[in-house]
């Protein structure tokens, strides 16, 4: 089961997140999401547990709990939605066509 955790302290790292969930079952991954440019935590992360029942228990017990001075929200992660790729480059602002000088 993939679990979404929001409201994390910016000091929490992947290992801290794994430690928080280890009592609930076997963790296959634990990841705090960070900003690509700064490397700073965005305050949320994901934990994947092997067993769905263990995941449901973790969600029930940890949602609304205080962790590292912050109240965290814990829920089942929703599948990532496919978003259309953004096109970069060009200056496509509409208006189309060449401008003609009128005399």
DODOMI-609431 format. One record per atom (N, C-alpha, C, O): y, x, z; residue number from 1; residue in three letters; atom name. Coordinates in nm, 2 decimals. Each point is the difference from the previous one (the first is absolute). Last residue first. Layout:
N
+--------+--------+--------+-----+--------+-------+
:     c2 :     c1 :     c3 : num : residu : atome :
+--------+--------+--------+-----+--------+-------+
:      Y :      X :      Z : NUM :    ala :    CA :
...
+--------+--------+--------+-----+--------+-------+
This chain:
103
+--------+--------+--------+-----+--------+-------+
:     c2 :     c1 :     c3 : num : residu : atome :
+--------+--------+--------+-----+--------+-------+
:   5.18 :   0.02 :  -4.54 : 103 :    unk :     N :
:   0.14 :   0.04 :  -0.02 : 103 :    unk :    CA :
:   0.08 :  -0.11 :  -0.05 : 103 :    unk :     C :
:   0.12 :   0.01 :  -0.02 : 103 :    unk :     O :
:  -0.59 :   0.12 :   0.32 : 102 :    unk :     N :
:   0.06 :  -0.10 :  -0.08 : 102 :    unk :    CA :
:   0.15 :   0.04 :  -0.02 : 102 :    unk :     C :
:   0.07 :   0.03 :   0.10 : 102 :    unk :     O :
:  -0.57 :   0.22 :   0.03 : 101 :    unk :     N :
:   0.14 :  -0.01 :   0.02 : 101 :    unk :    CA :
:   0.06 :  -0.10 :  -0.10 : 101 :    unk :     C :
:  -0.04 :  -0.01 :  -0.11 : 101 :    unk :     O :
:  -0.46 :   0.01 :   0.35 : 100 :    unk :     N :
:   0.08 :   0.02 :  -0.13 : 100 :    unk :    CA :
:   0.15 :  -0.01 :   0.03 : 100 :    unk :     C :
:   0.04 :  -0.08 :   0.08 : 100 :    unk :     O :
:  -0.54 :   0.20 :   0.19 :  99 :    unk :     N :
:   0.13 :  -0.06 :   0.01 :  99 :    unk :    CA :
:   0.07 :   0.03 :  -0.13 :  99 :    unk :     C :
:  -0.01 :   0.11 :  -0.06 :  99 :    unk :     O :
:  -0.53 :  -0.17 :   0.13 :  98 :    unk :     N :
:   0.11 :   0.10 :   0.00 :  98 :    unk :    CA :
:   0.13 :  -0.08 :   0.00 :  98 :    unk :     C :
:   0.01 :  -0.12 :  -0.04 :  98 :    unk :     O :
:  -0.47 :  -0.07 :   0.28 :  97 :    unk :     N :
:   0.06 :   0.03 :  -0.13 :  97 :    unk :    CA :
:   0.12 :   0.10 :   0.01 :  97 :    unk :     C :
:   0.05 :   0.02 :   0.11 :  97 :    unk :     O :
:  -0.22 :  -0.31 :   0.34 :  96 :    unk :     N :
:  -0.06 :   0.04 :  -0.13 :  96 :    unk :    CA :
:   0.09 :   0.03 :  -0.12 :  96 :    unk :     C :
:   0.11 :  -0.05 :  -0.01 :  96 :    unk :     O :
:  -0.12 :  -0.13 :   0.50 :  95 :    unk :     N :
:   0.12 :   0.01 :  -0.08 :  95 :    unk :    CA :
:  -0.03 :   0.04 :  -0.14 :  95 :    unk :     C :
:   0.08 :  -0.03 :  -0.09 :  95 :    unk :     O :
:  -0.37 :   0.19 :   0.54 :  94 :    unk :     N :
:   0.02 :  -0.12 :  -0.09 :  94 :    unk :    CA :
:   0.13 :   0.02 :  -0.08 :  94 :    unk :     C :
:   0.06 :   0.11 :  -0.01 :  94 :    unk :     O :
:  -0.26 :   0.22 :   0.29 :  93 :    unk :     N :
:   0.08 :  -0.10 :   0.08 :  93 :    unk :    CA :
:   0.04 :  -0.12 :  -0.08 :  93 :    unk :     C :
:   0.08 :  -0.08 :   0.03 :  93 :    unk :     O :
:  -0.37 :   0.56 :  -0.03 :  92 :    unk :     N :
:  -0.02 :  -0.13 :  -0.05 :  92 :    unk :    CA :
:   0.07 :  -0.11 :   0.08 :  92 :    unk :     C :
:  -0.06 :  -0.05 :   0.10 :  92 :    unk :     O :
:   0.02 :   0.57 :  -0.16 :  91 :    unk :     N :
:   0.10 :  -0.07 :   0.06 :  91 :    unk :    CA :
:   0.00 :  -0.14 :  -0.05 :  91 :    unk :     C :
:   0.10 :  -0.05 :  -0.06 :  91 :    unk :     O :
:  -0.47 :   0.49 :   0.12 :  90 :    unk :     N :
:   0.07 :  -0.09 :  -0.08 :  90 :    unk :    CA :
:   0.11 :  -0.07 :   0.08 :  90 :    unk :     C :
:   0.01 :   0.01 :   0.12 :  90 :    unk :     O :
:  -0.39 :   0.15 :   0.18 :  89 :    unk :     N :
:   0.06 :   0.06 :  -0.11 :  89 :    unk :    CA :
:   0.07 :  -0.10 :  -0.09 :  89 :    unk :     C :
:  -0.02 :  -0.13 :   0.02 :  89 :    unk :     O :
:  -0.40 :  -0.01 :   0.28 :  88 :    unk :     N :
:   0.11 :   0.08 :   0.03 :  88 :    unk :    CA :
:   0.06 :   0.06 :  -0.13 :  88 :    unk :     C :
:  -0.08 :   0.01 :  -0.10 :  88 :    unk :     O :
:  -0.23 :  -0.46 :   0.27 :  87 :    unk :     N :
:   0.03 :   0.10 :  -0.10 :  87 :    unk :    CA :
:   0.12 :   0.08 :   0.04 :  87 :    unk :     C :
:   0.10 :  -0.06 :   0.04 :  87 :    unk :     O :
:  -0.49 :  -0.19 :   0.27 :  86 :    unk :     N :
:   0.14 :   0.00 :  -0.04 :  86 :    unk :    CA :
:   0.02 :   0.11 :  -0.11 :  86 :    unk :     C :
:  -0.06 :   0.10 :   0.01 :  86 :    unk :     O :
:  -0.39 :  -0.41 :   0.10 :  85 :    unk :     N :
:   0.06 :   0.13 :   0.01 :  85 :    unk :    CA :
:   0.15 :  -0.01 :  -0.05 :  85 :    unk :     C :
:   0.03 :  -0.07 :  -0.09 :  85 :    unk :     O :
:  -0.30 :  -0.33 :   0.33 :  84 :    unk :     N :
:   0.03 :   0.06 :  -0.13 :  84 :    unk :    CA :
:   0.07 :   0.13 :   0.02 :  84 :    unk :     C :
:   0.08 :   0.02 :   0.09 :  84 :    unk :     O :
:  -0.42 :  -0.19 :   0.28 :  83 :    unk :     N :
:   0.14 :  -0.02 :  -0.04 :  83 :    unk :    CA :
:   0.02 :   0.06 :  -0.14 :  83 :    unk :     C :
:  -0.06 :   0.11 :  -0.03 :  83 :    unk :     O :
:  -0.37 :  -0.29 :   0.37 :  82 :    unk :     N :
:   0.04 :   0.08 :  -0.12 :  82 :    unk :    CA :
:   0.14 :  -0.04 :  -0.04 :  82 :    unk :     C :
:   0.04 :  -0.11 :  -0.02 :  82 :    unk :     O :
:  -0.23 :   0.09 :   0.53 :  81 :    unk :     N :
:   0.03 :  -0.08 :  -0.12 :  81 :    unk :    CA :
:   0.03 :   0.10 :  -0.12 :  81 :    unk :     C :
:   0.07 :   0.10 :   0.02 :  81 :    unk :     O :
:  -0.39 :  -0.03 :   0.43 :  80 :    unk :     N :
:   0.12 :   0.04 :  -0.06 :  80 :    unk :    CA :
:   0.02 :  -0.07 :  -0.13 :  80 :    unk :     C :
:  -0.09 :  -0.01 :  -0.08 :  80 :    unk :     O :
:  -0.18 :  -0.21 :   0.50 :  79 :    unk :     N :
:  -0.01 :   0.10 :  -0.11 :  79 :    unk :    CA :
:   0.13 :   0.03 :  -0.07 :  79 :    unk :     C :
:   0.09 :  -0.09 :  -0.01 :  79 :    unk :     O :
:  -0.09 :  -0.02 :   0.53 :  78 :    unk :     N :
:  -0.02 :  -0.08 :  -0.13 :  78 :    unk :    CA :
:  -0.02 :   0.10 :  -0.11 :  78 :    unk :     C :
:   0.06 :   0.11 :   0.00 :  78 :    unk :     O :
:  -0.17 :  -0.05 :   0.54 :  77 :    unk :     N :
:   0.08 :   0.04 :  -0.11 :  77 :    unk :    CA :
:  -0.03 :  -0.08 :  -0.12 :  77 :    unk :     C :
:  -0.12 :  -0.03 :  -0.03 :  77 :    unk :     O :
:   0.09 :  -0.12 :   0.55 :  76 :    unk :     N :
:  -0.09 :   0.05 :  -0.11 :  76 :    unk :    CA :
:   0.09 :   0.03 :  -0.12 :  76 :    unk :     C :
:   0.09 :  -0.08 :  -0.03 :  76 :    unk :     O :
:   0.14 :   0.14 :   0.51 :  75 :    unk :     N :
:  -0.06 :  -0.11 :  -0.08 :  75 :    unk :    CA :
:  -0.09 :   0.06 :  -0.11 :  75 :    unk :     C :
:   0.00 :   0.12 :  -0.02 :  75 :    unk :     O :
:   0.37 :  -0.01 :   0.47 :  74 :    unk :     N :
:  -0.13 :   0.04 :  -0.06 :  74 :    unk :    CA :
:  -0.06 :  -0.12 :  -0.07 :  74 :    unk :     C :
:  -0.02 :  -0.10 :   0.05 :  74 :    unk :     O :
:   0.51 :   0.31 :   0.19 :  73 :    unk :     N :
:  -0.06 :  -0.12 :  -0.07 :  73 :    unk :    CA :
:  -0.13 :   0.05 :  -0.07 :  73 :    unk :     C :
:   0.01 :   0.10 :  -0.08 :  73 :    unk :     O :
:   0.29 :   0.11 :   0.53 :  72 :    unk :     N :
:  -0.06 :   0.01 :  -0.13 :  72 :    unk :    CA :
:  -0.05 :  -0.14 :  -0.05 :  72 :    unk :     C :
:  -0.05 :  -0.08 :   0.08 :  72 :    unk :     O :
:   0.43 :   0.30 :   0.28 :  71 :    unk :     N :
:  -0.09 :  -0.11 :  -0.02 :  71 :    unk :    CA :
:  -0.05 :   0.01 :  -0.14 :  71 :    unk :     C :
:   0.08 :  -0.01 :  -0.09 :  71 :    unk :     O :
:   0.09 :   0.45 :   0.38 :  70 :    unk :     N :
:   0.04 :  -0.11 :  -0.10 :  70 :    unk :    CA :
:  -0.11 :  -0.11 :   0.00 :  70 :    unk :     C :
:  -0.12 :   0.03 :   0.03 :  70 :    unk :     O :
:   0.10 :   0.39 :   0.24 :  69 :    unk :     N :
:   0.13 :  -0.06 :   0.03 :  69 :    unk :    CA :
:   0.04 :  -0.11 :  -0.10 :  69 :    unk :     C :
:   0.12 :  -0.05 :   0.01 :  69 :    unk :     O :
:  -0.55 :   0.27 :  -0.04 :  68 :    unk :     N :
:   0.11 :   0.11 :   0.00 :  68 :    unk :    CA :
:   0.14 :  -0.06 :   0.01 :  68 :    unk :     C :
:   0.09 :   0.04 :  -0.07 :  68 :    unk :     O :
:  -0.40 :  -0.42 :   0.04 :  67 :    unk :     N :
:  -0.05 :   0.13 :  -0.03 :  67 :    unk :    CA :
:   0.11 :   0.10 :  -0.02 :  67 :    unk :     C :
:   0.09 :  -0.02 :  -0.09 :  67 :    unk :     O :
:  -0.23 :  -0.53 :   0.25 :  66 :    unk :     N :
:   0.10 :   0.11 :   0.00 :  66 :    unk :    CA :
:  -0.07 :   0.13 :  -0.02 :  66 :    unk :     C :
:  -0.10 :   0.03 :   0.06 :  66 :    unk :     O :
:  -0.05 :  -0.54 :  -0.25 :  65 :    unk :     N :
:  -0.01 :   0.10 :   0.11 :  65 :    unk :    CA :
:   0.11 :   0.10 :  -0.01 :  65 :    unk :     C :
:   0.06 :   0.02 :  -0.11 :  65 :    unk :     O :
:  -0.16 :  -0.38 :  -0.21 :  64 :    unk :     N :
:   0.09 :  -0.03 :   0.11 :  64 :    unk :    CA :
:   0.00 :   0.10 :   0.11 :  64 :    unk :     C :
:   0.08 :  -0.02 :   0.10 :  64 :    unk :     O :
:  -0.51 :   0.01 :  -0.38 :  63 :    unk :     N :
:   0.12 :  -0.06 :  -0.05 :  63 :    unk :    CA :
:   0.09 :  -0.04 :   0.11 :  63 :    unk :     C :
:  -0.04 :  -0.08 :   0.09 :  63 :    unk :     O :
:  -0.39 :   0.28 :  -0.01 :  62 :    unk :     N :
:   0.11 :   0.09 :  -0.01 :  62 :    unk :    CA :
:   0.13 :  -0.07 :  -0.06 :  62 :    unk :     C :
:   0.11 :   0.05 :   0.02 :  62 :    unk :     O :
:  -0.55 :  -0.27 :   0.06 :  61 :    unk :     N :
:   0.04 :   0.06 :   0.12 :  61 :    unk :    CA :
:   0.13 :   0.09 :  -0.01 :  61 :    unk :     C :
:   0.07 :   0.01 :   0.10 :  61 :    unk :     O :
:  -0.27 :  -0.25 :  -0.47 :  60 :    unk :     N :
:   0.02 :  -0.10 :   0.11 :  60 :    unk :    CA :
:   0.06 :   0.07 :   0.12 :  60 :    unk :     C :
:   0.08 :  -0.06 :   0.07 :  60 :    unk :     O :
:  -0.21 :   0.33 :  -0.44 :  59 :    unk :     N :
:   0.12 :  -0.08 :  -0.03 :  59 :    unk :    CA :
:   0.03 :  -0.09 :   0.12 :  59 :    unk :     C :
:   0.12 :  -0.01 :   0.04 :  59 :    unk :     O :
:  -0.52 :   0.25 :  -0.01 :  58 :    unk :     N :
:   0.12 :   0.09 :   0.01 :  58 :    unk :    CA :
:   0.13 :  -0.08 :  -0.02 :  58 :    unk :     C :
:   0.10 :   0.02 :   0.07 :  58 :    unk :     O :
:  -0.51 :  -0.24 :  -0.14 :  57 :    unk :     N :
:   0.02 :   0.02 :   0.14 :  57 :    unk :    CA :
:   0.13 :   0.08 :   0.02 :  57 :    unk :     C :
:   0.08 :  -0.03 :   0.09 :  57 :    unk :     O :
:  -0.23 :  -0.03 :  -0.53 :  56 :    unk :     N :
:   0.06 :  -0.12 :   0.05 :  56 :    unk :    CA :
:   0.03 :   0.01 :   0.15 :  56 :    unk :     C :
:   0.10 :  -0.05 :   0.05 :  56 :    unk :     O :
:  -0.32 :   0.41 :  -0.26 :  55 :    unk :     N :
:   0.14 :  -0.01 :  -0.04 :  55 :    unk :    CA :
:   0.07 :  -0.13 :   0.05 :  55 :    unk :     C :
:   0.11 :   0.01 :   0.04 :  55 :    unk :     O :
:  -0.57 :   0.06 :   0.04 :  54 :    unk :     N :
:   0.08 :   0.10 :   0.08 :  54 :    unk :    CA :
:   0.15 :  -0.01 :  -0.04 :  54 :    unk :     C :
:   0.09 :   0.00 :   0.09 :  54 :    unk :     O :
:  -0.39 :  -0.25 :  -0.35 :  53 :    unk :     N :
:   0.01 :  -0.06 :   0.14 :  53 :    unk :    CA :
:   0.08 :   0.09 :   0.09 :  53 :    unk :     C :
:   0.08 :  -0.05 :   0.08 :  53 :    unk :     O :
:  -0.18 :   0.21 :  -0.52 :  52 :    unk :     N :
:   0.10 :  -0.11 :   0.00 :  52 :    unk :    CA :
:   0.02 :  -0.06 :   0.14 :  52 :    unk :     C :
:   0.11 :  -0.03 :   0.04 :  52 :    unk :     O :
:  -0.27 :   0.55 :  -0.15 :  51 :    unk :     N :
:  -0.05 :  -0.13 :   0.04 :  51 :    unk :    CA :
:   0.11 :  -0.11 :   0.00 :  51 :    unk :     C :
:   0.10 :   0.02 :   0.07 :  51 :    unk :     O :
:   0.00 :   0.44 :  -0.18 :  50 :    unk :     N :
:  -0.13 :  -0.03 :  -0.07 :  50 :    unk :    CA :
:  -0.04 :  -0.14 :   0.02 :  50 :    unk :     C :
:  -0.05 :  -0.07 :  -0.10 :  50 :    unk :     O :
:   0.57 :   0.22 :   0.12 :  49 :    unk :     N :
:  -0.12 :   0.00 :   0.08 :  49 :    unk :    CA :
:  -0.12 :  -0.04 :  -0.08 :  49 :    unk :     C :
:   0.01 :  -0.09 :  -0.08 :  49 :    unk :     O :
:   0.52 :   0.28 :   0.00 :  48 :    unk :     N :
:  -0.11 :  -0.06 :  -0.06 :  48 :    unk :    CA :
:  -0.12 :   0.02 :   0.09 :  48 :    unk :     C :
:  -0.04 :   0.11 :   0.03 :  48 :    unk :     O :
:   0.61 :  -0.11 :  -0.01 :  47 :    unk :     N :
:  -0.12 :   0.05 :   0.05 :  47 :    unk :    CA :
:  -0.11 :  -0.08 :  -0.06 :  47 :    unk :     C :
:   0.00 :  -0.12 :  -0.01 :  47 :    unk :     O :
:   0.57 :   0.22 :  -0.07 :  46 :    unk :     N :
:  -0.13 :  -0.07 :  -0.03 :  46 :    unk :    CA :
:  -0.11 :   0.08 :   0.07 :  46 :    unk :     C :
:  -0.01 :   0.12 :   0.00 :  46 :    unk :     O :
:   0.59 :  -0.17 :   0.06 :  45 :    unk :     N :
:  -0.11 :   0.07 :  -0.05 :  45 :    unk :    CA :
:  -0.12 :  -0.09 :  -0.02 :  45 :    unk :     C :
:   0.01 :  -0.12 :   0.02 :  45 :    unk :     O :
:   0.58 :   0.19 :   0.11 :  44 :    unk :     N :
:  -0.12 :  -0.08 :  -0.02 :  44 :    unk :    CA :
:  -0.11 :   0.08 :  -0.05 :  44 :    unk :     C :
:   0.02 :   0.12 :  -0.05 :  44 :    unk :     O :
:   0.43 :   0.05 :   0.13 :  43 :    unk :     N :
:  -0.02 :  -0.10 :   0.11 :  43 :    unk :    CA :
:  -0.12 :  -0.09 :  -0.02 :  43 :    unk :     C :
:  -0.01 :  -0.10 :   0.08 :  43 :    unk :     O :
:   0.18 :   0.48 :  -0.35 :  42 :    unk :     N :
:   0.07 :  -0.12 :  -0.03 :  42 :    unk :    CA :
:  -0.02 :  -0.11 :   0.10 :  42 :    unk :     C :
:   0.05 :  -0.11 :  -0.01 :  42 :    unk :     O :
:  -0.05 :   0.68 :   0.03 :  41 :    unk :     N :
:  -0.07 :  -0.12 :   0.01 :  41 :    unk :    CA :
:   0.08 :  -0.12 :  -0.04 :  41 :    unk :     C :
:   0.12 :   0.00 :   0.03 :  41 :    unk :     O :
:  -0.01 :   0.49 :  -0.23 :  40 :    unk :     N :
:   0.02 :  -0.08 :   0.12 :  40 :    unk :    CA :
:  -0.08 :  -0.13 :   0.00 :  40 :    unk :     C :
:  -0.01 :  -0.06 :  -0.11 :  40 :    unk :     O :
:   0.09 :   0.40 :  -0.25 :  39 :    unk :     N :
:  -0.12 :   0.02 :   0.08 :  39 :    unk :    CA :
:   0.00 :  -0.08 :   0.13 :  39 :    unk :     C :
:  -0.10 :   0.01 :   0.08 :  39 :    unk :     O :
:   0.42 :   0.02 :  -0.47 :  38 :    unk :     N :
:   0.03 :   0.06 :   0.13 :  38 :    unk :    CA :
:  -0.12 :   0.03 :   0.08 :  38 :    unk :     C :
:   0.01 :   0.08 :   0.09 :  38 :    unk :     O :
:  -0.04 :  -0.27 :  -0.54 :  37 :    unk :     N :
:   0.10 :   0.10 :   0.00 :  37 :    unk :    CA :
:   0.02 :   0.07 :   0.13 :  37 :    unk :     C :
:   0.02 :   0.12 :   0.01 :  37 :    unk :     O :
:  -0.33 :  -0.49 :  -0.06 :  36 :    unk :     N :
:  -0.04 :   0.11 :  -0.09 :  36 :    unk :    CA :
:   0.10 :   0.12 :   0.00 :  36 :    unk :     C :
:  -0.04 :   0.11 :   0.00 :  36 :    unk :     O :
:  -0.07 :  -0.45 :   0.41 :  35 :    unk :     N :
:   0.09 :   0.01 :  -0.11 :  35 :    unk :    CA :
:  -0.03 :   0.12 :  -0.08 :  35 :    unk :     C :
:  -0.02 :   0.11 :   0.05 :  35 :    unk :     O :
:  -0.37 :  -0.34 :   0.24 :  34 :    unk :     N :
:   0.12 :   0.08 :   0.01 :  34 :    unk :    CA :
:   0.08 :  -0.01 :  -0.12 :  34 :    unk :     C :
:  -0.05 :  -0.03 :  -0.11 :  34 :    unk :     O :
:  -0.38 :  -0.22 :   0.41 :  33 :    unk :     N :
:   0.07 :   0.01 :  -0.13 :  33 :    unk :    CA :
:   0.13 :   0.07 :   0.03 :  33 :    unk :     C :
:   0.08 :  -0.03 :   0.09 :  33 :    unk :     O :
:  -0.56 :   0.06 :   0.17 :  32 :    unk :     N :
:   0.14 :  -0.04 :   0.02 :  32 :    unk :    CA :
:   0.07 :   0.02 :  -0.13 :  32 :    unk :     C :
:  -0.01 :   0.11 :  -0.06 :  32 :    unk :     O :
:  -0.54 :  -0.16 :   0.15 :  31 :    unk :     N :
:   0.11 :   0.06 :  -0.07 :  31 :    unk :    CA :
:   0.14 :  -0.07 :   0.04 :  31 :    unk :     C :
:   0.01 :  -0.12 :  -0.02 :  31 :    unk :     O :
:  -0.60 :   0.17 :   0.08 :  30 :    unk :     N :
:   0.12 :  -0.04 :   0.08 :  30 :    unk :    CA :
:   0.12 :   0.07 :  -0.06 :  30 :    unk :     C :
:   0.00 :   0.13 :  -0.01 :  30 :    unk :     O :
:  -0.57 :  -0.25 :  -0.10 :  29 :    unk :     N :
:   0.13 :   0.06 :  -0.03 :  29 :    unk :    CA :
:   0.10 :  -0.05 :   0.09 :  29 :    unk :     C :
:   0.00 :  -0.12 :   0.05 :  29 :    unk :     O :
:  -0.46 :   0.02 :   0.03 :  28 :    unk :     N :
:  -0.02 :   0.08 :  -0.13 :  28 :    unk :    CA :
:   0.13 :   0.06 :  -0.05 :  28 :    unk :     C :
:   0.00 :   0.10 :  -0.07 :  28 :    unk :     O :
:  -0.22 :  -0.25 :   0.57 :  27 :    unk :     N :
:   0.12 :   0.00 :  -0.08 :  27 :    unk :    CA :
:  -0.03 :   0.08 :  -0.13 :  27 :    unk :     C :
:  -0.05 :   0.11 :   0.01 :  27 :    unk :     O :
:  -0.25 :  -0.39 :   0.38 :  26 :    unk :     N :
:   0.01 :   0.12 :  -0.08 :  26 :    unk :    CA :
:   0.11 :  -0.02 :  -0.10 :  26 :    unk :     C :
:   0.01 :  -0.09 :  -0.08 :  26 :    unk :     O :
:   0.04 :  -0.18 :   0.54 :  25 :    unk :     N :
:  -0.11 :   0.03 :  -0.09 :  25 :    unk :    CA :
:   0.02 :   0.12 :  -0.09 :  25 :    unk :     C :
:   0.10 :   0.08 :   0.03 :  25 :    unk :     O :
:   0.17 :  -0.25 :   0.36 :  24 :    unk :     N :
:  -0.05 :  -0.12 :  -0.07 :  24 :    unk :    CA :
:  -0.11 :   0.02 :  -0.10 :  24 :    unk :     C :
:  -0.07 :  -0.10 :  -0.03 :  24 :    unk :     O :
:   0.32 :   0.44 :   0.28 :  23 :    unk :     N :
:  -0.08 :  -0.07 :   0.10 :  23 :    unk :    CA :
:  -0.06 :  -0.13 :  -0.07 :  23 :    unk :     C :
:  -0.09 :  -0.06 :   0.06 :  23 :    unk :     O :
:   0.40 :   0.35 :  -0.29 :  22 :    unk :     N :
:  -0.13 :   0.05 :   0.00 :  22 :    unk :    CA :
:  -0.09 :  -0.08 :   0.10 :  22 :    unk :     C :
:  -0.13 :   0.00 :  -0.02 :  22 :    unk :     O :
:   0.62 :  -0.05 :  -0.10 :  21 :    unk :     N :
:  -0.10 :  -0.09 :  -0.05 :  21 :    unk :    CA :
:  -0.15 :   0.04 :   0.02 :  21 :    unk :     C :
:  -0.09 :  -0.07 :  -0.02 :  21 :    unk :     O :
:   0.49 :   0.33 :   0.15 :  20 :    unk :     N :
:   0.03 :  -0.14 :   0.05 :  20 :    unk :    CA :
:  -0.12 :  -0.09 :  -0.04 :  20 :    unk :     C :
:  -0.03 :  -0.09 :   0.08 :  20 :    unk :     O :
:   0.03 :   0.54 :  -0.24 :  19 :    unk :     N :
:  -0.03 :  -0.01 :   0.14 :  19 :    unk :    CA :
:   0.02 :  -0.14 :   0.06 :  19 :    unk :     C :
:  -0.08 :  -0.05 :   0.08 :  19 :    unk :     O :
:   0.21 :   0.13 :  -0.53 :  18 :    unk :     N :
:  -0.14 :   0.01 :   0.01 :  18 :    unk :    CA :
:  -0.05 :  -0.02 :   0.15 :  18 :    unk :     C :
:  -0.09 :  -0.07 :   0.03 :  18 :    unk :     O :
:   0.55 :   0.12 :  -0.11 :  17 :    unk :     N :
:  -0.05 :  -0.13 :  -0.05 :  17 :    unk :    CA :
:  -0.15 :  -0.01 :   0.01 :  17 :    unk :     C :
:  -0.05 :  -0.10 :   0.04 :  17 :    unk :     O :
:   0.25 :   0.51 :   0.05 :  16 :    unk :     N :
:   0.03 :  -0.09 :   0.11 :  16 :    unk :    CA :
:  -0.05 :  -0.14 :  -0.04 :  16 :    unk :     C :
:  -0.05 :  -0.07 :   0.09 :  16 :    unk :     O :
:   0.01 :   0.40 :  -0.41 :  15 :    unk :     N :
:  -0.09 :   0.03 :   0.11 :  15 :    unk :    CA :
:   0.02 :  -0.10 :   0.11 :  15 :    unk :     C :
:  -0.09 :  -0.05 :   0.06 :  15 :    unk :     O :
:   0.40 :   0.05 :  -0.43 :  14 :    unk :     N :
:  -0.14 :  -0.05 :  -0.04 :  14 :    unk :    CA :
:  -0.10 :   0.01 :   0.12 :  14 :    unk :     C :
:  -0.07 :  -0.09 :   0.02 :  14 :    unk :     O :
:   0.57 :   0.08 :   0.15 :  13 :    unk :     N :
:  -0.06 :   0.06 :  -0.12 :  13 :    unk :    CA :
:  -0.14 :  -0.06 :  -0.02 :  13 :    unk :     C :
:  -0.04 :  -0.08 :   0.07 :  13 :    unk :     O :
:   0.55 :  -0.04 :   0.21 :  12 :    unk :     N :
:  -0.15 :  -0.02 :  -0.02 :  12 :    unk :    CA :
:  -0.05 :   0.06 :  -0.13 :  12 :    unk :     C :
:   0.06 :  -0.01 :  -0.10 :  12 :    unk :     O :
:   0.41 :  -0.02 :   0.25 :  11 :    unk :     N :
:  -0.07 :   0.12 :   0.04 :  11 :    unk :    CA :
:  -0.15 :  -0.01 :  -0.02 :  11 :    unk :     C :
:  -0.07 :   0.10 :   0.01 :  11 :    unk :     O :
:   0.39 :  -0.45 :  -0.09 :  10 :    unk :     N :
:   0.01 :   0.10 :  -0.11 :  10 :    unk :    CA :
:  -0.07 :   0.13 :   0.04 :  10 :    unk :     C :
:  -0.02 :   0.08 :  -0.09 :  10 :    unk :     O :
:  -0.13 :  -0.58 :   0.27 :   9 :    unk :     N :
:   0.10 :   0.10 :   0.03 :   9 :    unk :    CA :
:   0.00 :   0.11 :  -0.11 :   9 :    unk :     C :
:  -0.11 :   0.03 :  -0.06 :   9 :    unk :     O :
:  -0.07 :  -0.52 :  -0.06 :   8 :    unk :     N :
:  -0.04 :   0.13 :   0.06 :   8 :    unk :    CA :
:   0.12 :   0.08 :   0.03 :   8 :    unk :     C :
:   0.10 :   0.00 :  -0.07 :   8 :    unk :     O :
:  -0.16 :  -0.45 :  -0.14 :   7 :    unk :     N :
:   0.08 :   0.02 :   0.12 :   7 :    unk :    CA :
:  -0.04 :   0.12 :   0.07 :   7 :    unk :     C :
:   0.03 :   0.02 :   0.12 :   7 :    unk :     O :
:  -0.40 :  -0.25 :  -0.43 :   6 :    unk :     N :
:   0.14 :   0.01 :  -0.02 :   6 :    unk :    CA :
:   0.07 :   0.02 :   0.14 :   6 :    unk :     C :
:  -0.06 :  -0.03 :   0.10 :   6 :    unk :     O :
:  -0.46 :   0.05 :  -0.38 :   5 :    unk :     N :
:   0.07 :   0.01 :   0.13 :   5 :    unk :    CA :
:   0.15 :   0.03 :  -0.02 :   5 :    unk :     C :
:   0.04 :   0.09 :  -0.07 :   5 :    unk :     O :
:  -0.53 :  -0.28 :  -0.19 :   4 :    unk :     N :
:   0.14 :   0.04 :  -0.01 :   4 :    unk :    CA :
:   0.06 :   0.00 :   0.13 :   4 :    unk :     C :
:  -0.01 :  -0.09 :   0.08 :   4 :    unk :     O :
:  -0.53 :   0.14 :  -0.28 :   3 :    unk :     N :
:   0.10 :  -0.06 :   0.10 :   3 :    unk :    CA :
:   0.14 :   0.06 :  -0.02 :   3 :    unk :     C :
:   0.01 :   0.12 :  -0.02 :   3 :    unk :     O :
:  -0.54 :  -0.20 :  -0.22 :   2 :    unk :     N :
:   0.12 :   0.08 :  -0.01 :   2 :    unk :    CA :
:   0.11 :  -0.07 :   0.08 :   2 :    unk :     C :
:   0.02 :  -0.12 :  -0.02 :   2 :    unk :     O :
:  -0.59 :   0.14 :   0.03 :   1 :    unk :     N :
:   0.12 :  -0.08 :   0.00 :   1 :    unk :    CA :
:   0.12 :   0.09 :   0.00 :   1 :    unk :     C :
:   0.01 :   0.10 :   0.07 :   1 :    unk :     O :
+--------+--------+--------+-----+--------+-------+
